[in-house]
Each structure stands twice: as C-alpha cells, then as structure tokens.
Amino acid sequence: VQLVESGGGLVQAGGSLKLACAASGSTFSINAMGWYRQAPGKQREVVAGITSDGSRTNYADSVKGRFIVSRDNAKNTMYLQMNSLKPEDTAVYYCHAVSRGSRYWGQGTQVTVSS
C-alpha cells in the first residue's frame, strides 16, 4: 500500500484547506484510515480516523467541530476538510492506513497557518 498526501499549503487563520490522501497498491485490503500531524518539536498526534466503509469517524478534541474526515473508496482517496484553521494547526500532516495488520504512512504534507 502506498499513500500520497496533497493539498497542504499556507493559509491565514480562519481559512480552510482540504487535504487528500490517494492510496495505491493493495487498496482492497485497506481497513481503517486516519490523519496524524506533527508540529516542530512535538510528537506525532492523531487528528482524525475513519472506518473502512466511512460510517464512523473520530476526532481529536482540538479539531472537533472544525475538521471533517471522509473517504471515497471508489477513488481510493481519503480527505480532510479543515475549517477555521488556527496557527496551532501548523504541522506536517500524515495519512495513515491499516491493511492486513500492518500500518502504512504517507510522506506528509505541510500545513502552515499564519496569524
């Protein structure tokens, strides 16, 4: 399984960005997926997760009500809609997938929120 993120960039506080994670390879075996982020000098933290069929999602408290995770299995793509962005959302965002008991990561995409 290979994961490639896109959609990061520079945005002003209060703005929006939409990240995408395109999966390739043995995509039929992918179960849960999610987004993580890592800010400079901090540990990687979970942002949002979504089940294989997209019926259930969960979010970190810090992004609840602002971020929405979704997936389109027909396109093998997961999304993260980020609204009302804050400077503290600045981080490298990573796509994560679980497949046959193994974990896979994308290379990350930088999100920078200016105040």
C-alpha positions as CSV (number, residue, x, y, z in Angstrom):
1,V,0.0,0.0,0.0
2,Q,1.3,3.4,-1.0
3,L,-0.1,6.7,0.4
4,V,0.4,10.1,-1.1
5,E,-0.9,13.3,0.5
6,S,-1.7,16.5,-1.2
7,G,-3.4,19.8,-0.6
8,G,-1.2,21.4,2.1
9,G,-0.1,25.0,1.9
10,L,0.0,28.3,3.6
11,V,-3.3,29.8,4.8
12,Q,-4.4,32.7,7.1
13,A,-6.0,32.0,10.4
14,G,-9.7,31.4,10.0
15,G,-9.2,30.0,6.5
16,S,-9.7,26.5,5.1
17,L,-7.8,23.8,3.4
18,K,-8.7,20.3,2.1
19,L,-6.1,17.6,2.2
20,A,-6.3,14.4,0.1
21,C,-4.6,11.0,0.6
22,A,-4.5,8.8,-2.5
23,A,-3.9,5.2,-1.9
24,S,-2.5,2.7,-4.4
25,G,-1.3,-0.9,-4.4
26,S,-3.4,-3.4,-2.5
27,T,-6.1,-0.9,-1.8
28,F,-8.8,-3.6,-1.4
29,S,-7.1,-4.7,1.8
30,I,-7.2,-1.2,3.5
31,N,-9.3,-1.0,6.7
32,A,-9.3,2.0,8.9
33,M,-7.6,5.2,7.8
34,G,-6.7,8.4,9.5
35,W,-4.8,11.6,9.7
36,Y,-2.0,12.4,12.0
37,R,0.1,15.6,12.4
38,Q,3.4,16.5,13.8
39,A,4.4,20.1,14.8
40,P,8.0,21.1,15.2
41,G,9.4,19.8,18.5
42,K,6.3,17.8,19.3
43,Q,5.3,14.2,19.0
44,R,3.1,13.0,16.2
45,E,-0.6,13.0,17.2
46,V,-3.8,11.6,15.8
47,V,-6.1,14.1,14.2
48,A,-9.0,12.0,12.8
49,G,-9.9,8.5,11.9
50,I,-12.4,6.8,9.7
51,T,-13.6,3.2,9.4
52,S,-13.3,1.2,6.2
53,D,-16.8,2.0,5.0
54,G,-16.7,5.6,6.2
55,S,-19.6,5.0,8.6
56,R,-17.8,6.1,11.7
57,T,-15.3,8.8,12.4
58,N,-13.5,10.2,15.4
59,Y,-11.6,13.3,16.1
60,A,-9.1,14.8,18.4
61,D,-10.7,17.2,20.8
62,S,-8.6,20.0,19.4
63,V,-10.2,19.7,15.9
64,K,-13.7,18.7,16.7
65,G,-16.3,20.9,15.0
66,R,-13.6,22.3,12.6
67,F,-12.3,19.3,10.7
68,I,-14.1,16.7,8.7
69,V,-12.6,13.4,7.6
70,S,-14.2,11.4,4.7
71,R,-13.2,8.8,2.2
72,D,-14.2,7.8,-1.3
73,N,-13.4,4.1,-1.7
74,A,-14.2,4.1,-5.4
75,K,-11.4,6.6,-5.8
76,N,-9.2,5.1,-3.1
77,T,-8.9,8.5,-1.6
78,M,-9.4,9.9,1.9
79,Y,-9.9,13.6,2.6
80,L,-9.5,16.0,5.5
81,Q,-11.6,19.2,5.3
82,M,-10.0,21.7,7.6
83,N,-12.0,24.8,8.5
84,S,-11.5,27.7,10.9
85,L,-7.8,27.0,10.9
86,K,-5.6,28.2,13.8
87,P,-1.9,28.9,14.0
88,E,-1.6,25.9,16.3
89,D,-2.8,23.7,13.5
90,T,0.5,24.3,11.8
91,A,2.2,20.9,11.3
92,V,3.1,18.2,8.8
93,Y,0.0,16.2,8.2
94,Y,0.4,12.5,7.6
95,C,-2.0,10.0,6.1
96,H,-2.2,6.6,7.8
97,A,-3.8,3.3,6.8
98,V,-4.1,-0.1,8.3
99,S,-4.0,-3.1,6.0
100,R,-3.7,-6.8,7.0
101,G,-2.4,-5.9,10.4
102,S,0.3,-3.6,9.0
103,R,0.4,0.2,9.3
104,Y,1.3,2.5,6.3
105,W,2.2,6.1,6.2
106,G,2.4,8.8,3.6
107,Q,5.3,11.2,3.2
108,G,3.4,14.1,4.8
109,T,2.2,17.5,3.6
110,Q,3.0,20.8,5.3
111,V,0.2,23.0,6.6
112,T,1.1,26.4,7.8
113,V,-1.4,28.7,9.3
114,S,-0.4,32.4,9.7
115,S,-1.8,34.6,12.4
